[in-house]
Amino acid sequence: MDISSMREMIRDVYNGYSWERRVDLMTDRQVYAVYMNMLKRGKFDTPKKKSVEDCCHQMTLFEYPLFNS
């Protein structure tokens, strides 16, 4: 596995711009060390965090129960 794919996997563990930026600024040795640490702790085995779009649905006016009675 090359460093760029390790960097991508590390970036996907947490959501947030600051984490992505921090991973982008890491040297190759830091990326390797963080990747091995996360691999050892099983961070890549856990399911990815869901975004708001995956868990929620914005109701329209016509779906609201008060207006459909």
N, C-alpha and C positions, 0 to 999 in steps of 0.2 A: 504494500500500500504506500502511495506516495504522500508527501507532506500536504499537498493541496486537498486531497480527499480526507486526510485526517483533520485538516483545518475546517472543512465543510461539516464533518460529523460533530466536531466540538461546537461549532457555531449553532447547530441545530438542537443541542441539548437544552438550551435555555432560550426563552423568547426575550427580545428586547434589543434596542439599538445599541445601548452601551456595551452589552456583552459581545455583540457582533463586532463592534469597533475595537474592543479590547483584544479579541481573537485575531482580527486583521493586523493589529500592531505587534503581535507576538513574533519573536524570532522563530526560526525553524526548530531549534533545540527546545524552546519553550513549548511549542506546539506538540512535539514528540513527547515531552515529559507530561504535559497535561493529558494528552491522549492515552498514554499508558496508565496514568493514575485513574482516569475515568473508566478505562477498560477493566482495570483491576477491581474497581468499586461497583461495576455493573451498571453504569449510567447509560450505556447504549442499549441495554436490554429492556429498559422501562418504556412503556408506550409514550409517544410524543404528546405534548400538551395540546389540548384542543383549542382552537380559536373560538371567538364569539360566534362566528357564522356557523360553526359545526354544532353548537349546542343550543342556540337560540333562534327563534323565528319572530320577526317583527310583524305583529298583527296589523292588518288593515282595518279600516273603519267598518267594513262589511263583515269581517270575521268576529268582531266584538259582540258578545251575547246580547247586550242591551239593544242593539240596532237590528238584530235578526228576529226579534219576537213579534 
